[in-house]
Amino acid sequence: MENSILVTVFTATYNRANTLKNVYDSLCAQTLKAFEWIIVDDGSTDDTKKLVEQFIADDIIEIRYFYQDNNGKHIAMNKALDEARGEYFVNLDSDDIMKPEALDTFVKAWESIKEDERNNYMSVKARCFDPDTNELIGKPFDCHSYTTTILDAKYKEKINYEMWSMVRTDVRRMYKNPDIRGGKNGGGLRFYPEGIWQDKASRKYKTLFINEAIRGYARNTSTSLMGYGAKYDRYKENIHLWTHIVNDNFDYFFYDVKSFIKALVGVSMDGFFLNRGFSEILNSVNTWYKKLMVFILSPVGFLFYLKKR
C-alpha cells in the first residue's frame, strides 16, 4: 500500500478523543483514497489511543499512530515529516472537518500547474468555512485560482484570513520546526507558529491559491493582540512570531503598516511576559531603527502586558 500513498494527512492530538471521530469520519469519506493518516499523540491521558486502535481495526483507511511525551505540536509535526510517505503533506487539526472532495480538490489543483513549473511551487492553499454556519471565511478571489507568494498574498493583497494548505513534503522538510521541547507545563512550547516556515519558504517558492472552501474551521481571535481570552498564555509561542515578522519580513512594512506595528508592540509585550530585561527585548530585533521603534512603542506593549497578565 505504501506505493499508492499520494498524500500524508497529519493530525497532532492531545486529549481530543471527543473530537477525533469527526476527523476520522471526514477522512473515511474522502473521494481520494491514496492517502495515509499519521496521528501523533502528544501525551494524551484520555482514551485517544483506544479510540485510534478502533479506527485501525476498522481497516478503512491507512492509519499510523505514534505516541510522544507532551512536547508540543511542532515536535509532533517534525515526527510526522520524518515518517511521511506521501508526496504531499496536509495538516488536519484534531477538531477539523473537511468536505469529501477536499483531498481530491488539492491534488487536482496541483496537477493544474504546468509540470515543468511545479518545482517552483511549494503548496496549494484553499479557503475554509465555518462548520457551524457554513459561512465562508474571508473574501473570495476575483478569479477561480491564481499564483502568488505567501508573503505577497499576506501583505500586499491582504489575504490574511485562515486558509488550508497542501504542501510538498520535500519542501516542508527543508523548514522543520525548532526542537524546543517540554510542552506547556515543561517550559517548552505548545506549538511553533506555522506562518514562520511558510514566510521563509515563500522567498523561494510560489503558491497556488484556489477559491474552493473545503475545510471546516472554528473561527477564533487568537492571533489578535486585543482578542485573547481572559488569560493570555501564548507569549512563549507568539514571541517567535513577532520577532520573525520584525526581523525577516520588514521589507513589506509599507504594504501593511498595521501588522508591523502590532508585531513591534508584541515584541515588548511578550518580552515582559517572559521576564526579559529591556536590553534583551531590544536586542531581539536586528537593526537599530527596529530597536528604536520597539523602544518608542514599548509603553503600549507594557500597557497590554498589564492588561493581560
DOTORVO-385854 format. One record per residue: x, y, z of N, C-alpha, C in turn; residue in one letter. Coordinates in steps of 0.2 Angstrom, whole numbers, plus 5000, padded with zeros to 4 digits. Layout:
BEGIN
XYZXYZXYZA;...
//
This chain:
BEGIN
500449945000500050005000500450065000M;501050065002501550125003501650154996E;501650124991501750154984501150194982N;500650174985499950204982499850274986S;500250294991500150344995500350414992I;499950454990500050514987500050574992L;499650574997499550625002499650595009V;500050635013500150615020499650665024T;499150645027498750695032499050685039V;499250735042499550735049499050775054F;498950735059498550765065498950755071T;499050815074499350815081498750815086A;498750775091498150775096498350775103T;498050805107498150805114497450805118Y;497250745121496650745124496050765120N;496050745114495450765110495050705107R;495050655111494650595109493950615108A;493650665111492950685110492850715103N;493350745099493350775093493650735087T;494050685089494450655084494050605079L;493450585082493050545077492750585072K;492650645072492450695067492950695061N;493650695063494150695059494150635055V;494150585059494150515056493550505051Y;492950525052492450515048492550555041D;492850615042492950655036493450625032S;493950595035494450555031494150495027L;493750455031493450395028493050415022C;492750475022492350495017492650525010A;493350535011493650565005493650524999Q;493550564993493450534987494150514984T;494650544986495350524985495550474990L;495750414988495950364993496650354994K;497150384990497850374990498150414995A;497950405002498250445007498350405013F;498850425018498950395024498750455029E;498550425035498450475041498950455046W;499350505048499850505053499550545059I;499450505065499250535071499850535076I;500050595078500550595083500150625090V;500150575094499850595101500350625105D;500150685107500650725111500550725118D;500550655121500550645128499850645131G;499350625127498650625129498550575135S;498150595140497950555145497250525145T;496850545140496150515139496150455135D;495650435132495550375128495750385121D;496250425119496450435112496750375109T;497150345113497550285110497050225109K;496550215113496050165112495650175107K;495450245106495050265100495350255093L;495950265093496350265087496450185085V;496550145090496550075089495950045086E;495350075088494750055085494750075078Q;494950135076495050165069495450115065F;496050095068496450055064496149985063I;495749955068495449895067494849895062A;494549955061494049965055494349945048D;495049955048495349945041495049975035D;494850045036494550085031495050125027I;495450155031496050195029496650185032I;497250205029497850185031498050235037E;498150205043498250255049498950225052I;499350275054499950265058499950305064R;500050275070499950315076500650315080Y;500850375082501450375086501250415092F;501550395098501450425104502150465106Y;502050525109502650555112502450595118Q;502950605122502850645128502650715126D;502250745131501950815129502550865127N;502650875121503250915119502950975114N;502350965112502051025108501950995101G;501451035097501351015091501851015086K;502351065087502951075082503351015082H;503450985088503850925089503450865085I;502850865087502450815083502450815076A;502450875073502450885066503150865063M;503650875067504350855064504350775064N;504050745069504050675069503650645062K;503050685061502650665055503050675049A;503450725049503850745042504350685042L;504650665047505150605046504750545044D;504150535046503850475044503450475038E;503250535035502850545030503050505023A;502550475020502750435014502350465008R;501950515009501650555004502050605000G;501950614994502250664990502050734993E;501450744996501150804998500950795005Y;500950845009500850845016500250895018F;499850875022499250915024499150905032V;499150965035499050975042498250975043N;498050925047497250925049497250925056L;496950985059496950985066496450935069D;496450925076496050865079495350895080S;495150955078494450975079494250995072D;494550985066494351005060493850955057D;493550975052493150935047493350955040I;493250915035493350935028492850905024M;492750935018492250915013492550845010K;492050805008492350735005492850744999P;492750804995493150814989493850854991E;493950864997494450904999495150884997A;495350824998496050804996496050794988L;495550774985495450774978495550844975D;495250894978495250964976496050984976T;496350974981497050994982497450964976F;497450894975497850864971497650884963V;497050894962496850924955497150994954K;497151034959497351104959498151094957A;498451054961499251044960499351024953W;498950974950499050954944498850994938E;498551054940498351104935498951154934S;499451144938500151184937500551144932I;500751184927501151154922501751114925K;501851054922502351004925503051034926E;503251074920503951104921503951164925D;503451184928503451244933503351214940E;503251154941503051134948503551144953R;504251134951504751144956504851214959N;504451264955504451324958503951344963N;503451294964502951294969503051254975Y;502751284981502851244987502151214990M;501551244987500951224990500351254986S;499751224988499151244986498751274992V;498451324992498051354998497351354996K;496851335000496151334999495851375004A;495251395003494851435008494551385013R;494251415019493951375024493251405025C;492851365029492151385030492051375038F;491551415040491351405047490951345048D;491051295051490651225051490051235055P;489951285059489351305062488851335058D;489051385054488651425050488651415042T;489151375040489351365033489551435030N;489651485033489851545031490651535028E;490751565022491451565020491851615024L;492551595025492951635029493351675024I;493351745025493751785020493451805014G;493651855010493351875004493551824998K;493151814993493351774988493851814983P;494251774979494651804975494251824968F;494551864964494251884958494251834953D;494651784954494651734949494651664952C;494551604948494551544951495151524955H;495751544952496351524956496951574953S;497451584957497951624955498551614959Y;499151634956499851614959500151684962T;500451674967500751724971501251694976T;501551734980501951704985501551724992T;501651684997501351695003501451765006I;502051785005502151855008501851905004L;501851904998501451954994500651944995D;500451884996499751874997499551905004A;499951895009499851925016499851995016K;500452025014500552095015500252145009Y;500352125003500152164998499452154996K;499152094996498452084994498052065000E;498252075006497852065012497452005013K;497751955010497451885011497751855018I;497451885023497751865030497251835034N;496751805031496251765035496451685034Y;496151645038496351575039496251545032E;496751505030496651465024497051395026M;496951345021497151275022497651255017W;498151225018498751215013498851135012S;499051115006499351055005500051075002M;500551055005501251075004501651015001V;502151034997502650974995502950955001R;502950885002503350865008504050875008T;504350875002505150885002505250955004D;504851005002504951075004504851085011V;504351055014504151065021504751035025R;505050985023505550955027506251005027R;506251045022506851095022506751145028M;506151155030505951205035505651175042Y;506051135045505751095050505651145056K;505251135061505151175067505851165072N;505951215075506551215080506351165085P;506851125088506751075093506751105100D;506251135101506151165108505551125111I;505851085116505351035119505151055126R;504651015129504451025135503651045136G;503351065130502651075131502451125135G;501851135136501551195140501851195147K;501851135150502051135158502751115159N;503151105154503851085154504351135152G;504051205152504551255150504651265142G;504251225138504351225131503851265128G;503651245122503151275118502551225117L;501951255116501451205114501351205106R;501651255103501651255096502151305093F;502451295087502851355084502451375078Y;502451445078501951475073502051455066P;501551425063501651395056501851445051E;501651505052501751565047502451575046G;502951555051503651575050503951535045I;503851465045504151425039503851445032W;503251465032502951475026503151545023Q;503251595027503551655025504251645022D;504651605026505351595024505351555017K;504951505017504951465010504751505004A;504251555006503951595000504451644997S;505051655000505651684997505851654991R;505751584991506051544985505451514981K;504851494984504351464981503751504980Y;503351484975502651514974502151464977K;501551494978500951454980500351464975T;499951414974499351424970498751434975L;498451484974497851504979497151484975F;496751444978496151424975495551444979I;494951464976494351484979493951434983N;494051374981493651324985493751324992E;493151324996493151315003493051245005A;493551215008493551135008493651115016I;493851165020494051145027493551185032R;493251145036492851175042493351195047G;493351265049493751295054493351335058Y;493451315065493051355070493451425071A;493151475070493551545070493651565077R;494251595078494351625085494751695083N;494951725089495351785088496051785091T;496251725091496851705095497551745092S;497551775086498151805084498051875085T;497551905088497551975089497751995096S;498152055096498352075102497752095107L;497252115104496652135108496152075109M;496252015106495751965105495851905110G;496351905114496451845118495951845124Y;495851785126495351775132495651805138G;495251795144495351825150496151805152A;496351755151497051735152497451725146K;497951775145498351775139498951725141Y;499051675137499551625139499951605133D;499951645128500351625122500951665120R;501251695126501851735125502451695123Y;502551635125503151595124503151575116K;502551565113502451545106502451615102E;502151665104502051725099502651765099N;503151765104503751805104504151785097I;504051715096504451695090504151725083H;503451735083503151765078503251835077L;503251875082503351945082504051955080W;504551925083505251935081505351915074T;505051865071505151845064504851895060H;504251925061503951975057504452035057I;504652055062505052115063505752105059V;506052055061506752035058506752015051N;506251975049506351945042505851975037D;505352005039504852025034504852105033N;505252145036505252215036505252245030F;505452215024505452245018504652255015D;504252225019503452235017503152285022Y;503552325026503252365031502752415028F;502852445022502452495020501852475016F;501852405015501252375012500652365018Y;500952355024500452335029500752365036D;500652425037500952455042500652435049V;500052425049499652405055499952335058K;500052285053500352225055500952225058S;501452275056502052285058502052315065F;501652365066501552405072501352355077I;500852305076500652255080501252215082K;501652195078502252145079502752185083A;502852245082503352285086503152295093L;502452305094502152305101502252235104V;502052185100502152115103502852105105G;503352125102504052105104504152135112V;503852195113503952215120503452185125S;502852175123502352145127502552075129M;502652035124502851965126503551965129D;503952005128504652015132504552025139G;504052065141503852075148503552015151F;503151985147502851915150503451865151F;503951865147504451825148505051845153L;504851905156505351925161505951945159N;505951965152506651995149506752065151R;507452075152507652145153507552185147G;507552255148507352295142507952295137F;508552285139509052275134508952215130S;508752165133508652095130508052105125E;507552135127507052145122507252185116I;507652235117507852275111508352235107L;508752195110509252155106508952095103N;508252085104507952035100507752055093S;507852115091507752145084508352165082V;508452165075509152155072509452225069N;509052275069509352335067509252395071T;509652445071509552505076508852535075W;508652545069507952585068507352535071Y;507452475070506952425073506952435081K;507552435083507652445091507352505093K;507452565089507152625091506352625091L;506052585086505352585085505052545091M;505452485093505252445099505252495105V;505752525106505852575111505252625112F;505152655106504552705106503852675108I;503752615105503152585106503152535113L;503652535116503652495122503152515128S;502952575128502452595133501752565131P;501652555125501052525123501052445124V;501652415123501752345125501652335132G;501952385136501852375144501152385146F;500752425143500052435145499652365143L;499852335137499552275135499752215140F;500352225142500652175147500252175154Y;500152235156499752245162499052225162L;498752235156498052215155497952145155K;498452105152498352035150498651995155K;499052015160499451965164498951945170R;
//
